[in-house]
Amino acid sequence: MLIPFTQYLRPNGRTRDVKWECTTHEQEIKAQALLDLHAVFECEQLQTGDVSLTCEIKDNEGEMQTLAHEIVPNNQEVVEAVVRLVERAHKTLLENSISIE
């Protein structure tokens, strides 16, 4: 399964769609659960060269709530960070019972 990310590009923030492949079946299940609830995944390279990854979801008031956020060097750590991002976002959603439509 591929996780859709919106990538924000420097210098003006234009966007493009990118996809990250899940590394395990368990990750696929958690990512799909988040996507089924309309969670969005975003990434961007910061001016420091690091990569910022986020998973957010809109609550009943229409406000975006961050479920998980990772900042890592732009290397192999990005792959590991996507795994952590999905894990943390899924856990946050379950623990906080965020009210969503």
Secondary structure, DSSP 8 states (H G I E B T S, - for coil): -EEEEEEEETTTTEEEEEEEE-SSHHHHHHHHHHHHTT-EEEEEE-TTS-EEEEEEEE-TTS-EEEEEEEEE-SSTHHHHHHHHHHHHHHHHHHHHT----
